[in-house]
Amino acid sequence: MALPGGAGPVAGVTGQLRPSRRDAGAGGAIFPGYGRGHRSVPIFAASEEGEVPFPRGSPGFSKRTMDSGTRPVGSCSSPAGLSREYKLVMLGAGGVGKSAMTMQFISHRFPEDHDPTIEDAYKIRIRIDDEPANLDILDTAGQAEFTAMRDQYMRAGEGFIICYSITDRRSFHEVREFKQLIYRVRRTDDTPVVLVGNKSDLKQLRQVTKEEGLALAREFSCPFFETSAAYRYYIDDVFHALVREIRRKEKEAVLAMEKKSKPKNSVWKRLKSPFRKKKDSVT
C-alpha cells in the first residue's frame, strides 16, 4: 500500500506488531525514509535538574530524573555541545498513554499505575541515522484544566507527536483539535508532526480502525504508527520518525533559501541582451 506523491509502503502498520528495536527504525511509517536500516542507538538517557527544555511555570511542572539504571548505555562520538537539540511535544487527550510511551522510550519501563500528567520534561541523548541528537521531550496534560502553558510550549516545540487511543473514539476526534491548535499558534501547516494510535495490543476493545488512522495521516501529510506502550511496539520508531521529519523539513528550508539566494537574470539584464547581440553582429 502506497501513498500518492512518492510515499513508500505502509510497513508494520497493517502487518503483525513487533517490538521496537534499538538498532533499527523498523516499520510503522507511511512516509519514505523510516524503514529498516536507519540506525538509532540510544547512547545516554538522563534528566538533569536545573535544565528546563520548555517554558516552566504551570502548576505541577516537573523535571523527571531517571534512576541510575537508565543513565549511560554507551558513548557519543561527537564532542560535547555539538549535538543538535530537538524539542519534542507529546499531545493528545488524557489517558491515551502519552506518559507511558515517553517512559518506555526513555527508560524502557511501563508505568503500571496511571498518574495523570500535568507537565513533565525528559531528556535523552541518542543517535539517529549515525547522527547524535539531544531530545527534550515535553509530556503534556490532556485534560482541559491543564492548558495554561499550551501556547508557550506550542511555540517552543519543533515537532509534535499527536496521540490517540485506538480504544477511545473520542480521543481520535480530538486529534484534529490538537492539529488545529498547532496551526493557530504557529501559523503554518508545515510543522513536523507524527500521528500515533496507541494501545494497539487491546484489539478486542478497538474503536478506531487502522484505515481511519491512515486516512487522517494522509490528510495531515505526516507519518503514522500504531503503537503499544505496554509491549513497547514501535515506541522508538515514533520518536525517531519525528526527528527525521524535523531534519527533512530543515534541509528543505535550507535548499529553498539557497535557491532563492541564487542570482537571477534581472529585467534590465534581459532587456540589454538583444542590444548586446545586435552590437556584436554589427561589429
C-alpha positions, 0 to 999 in steps of 0.5 A: 500500500502506497501513498500518492506523491512518492510515499513508500509502503505502509510497513508494520502498520497493517502487518503483525506488531513487533517490538521496537528495536534499538538498532533499527527504525523498523516499520510503522511509517507511511512516509519514505525514509523510516524503514529498516536500516536507519540506525538509532542507538540510544547512547545516554538517557538522563534528566538533569535538574536545573535544565528546563527544555520548555517554558516552566511555570504551570502548576505541577511542572516537573523535571523527571530524573531517571534512576541510575539504571537508565543513565549511560548505555554507551558513548557519543562520538561527537564532542560535547555541545555539538549535538543538535537539540530537538524539542519534542511535544507529546499531545493528545487527550488524557489517558491515551498513554502519552506518559507511558510511551515517553517512559518506555522510550526513555527508560524502557519501563511501563508505568503500571499505575496511571498518574495523570500528567500535568507537565513533565520534561525528559531528556535523552541523548541518542543517535539517529541515522549515525547522527547524535541528537539531544531530545527534550521531550515535553509530556503534556496534560490532556485534560482541559484544566491543564492548558495554561502553558499550551501556547508557550510550549506550542511555540517552543516545540519543533515537532509534535507527536499527536496521540490517540487511543485506538480504544477511545473514539473520542480521543481520535476526534480530538486529534484534529483539535490538537492539529488545529491548535498547532496551526493557530499558534504557529501559523503554518501547516508545515510543522513536523508532526507524527500521528500515533494510535496507541494501545494497539495490543487491546484489539478486542476493545478497538474503536478506531480502525487502522484505515481511519488512522491512515486516512487522517495521516494522509490528510495531515501529510505526516507519518503514522504508527500504531503503537503499544506502550505496554509491549513497547511496539514501535515506541522508538520508531515514533520518536525517531520518525519525528526527528527525521521529519524535523531534519527533512523539513530543515534541509528543505528550508535550507535548499529553498533559501539557497535557491532563492539566494541564487542570482537571477537574470534581472529585467534590465539584464534581459532587456540589454541582451538583444542590444548586446547581440545586435552590437556584436553582429554589427561589429 
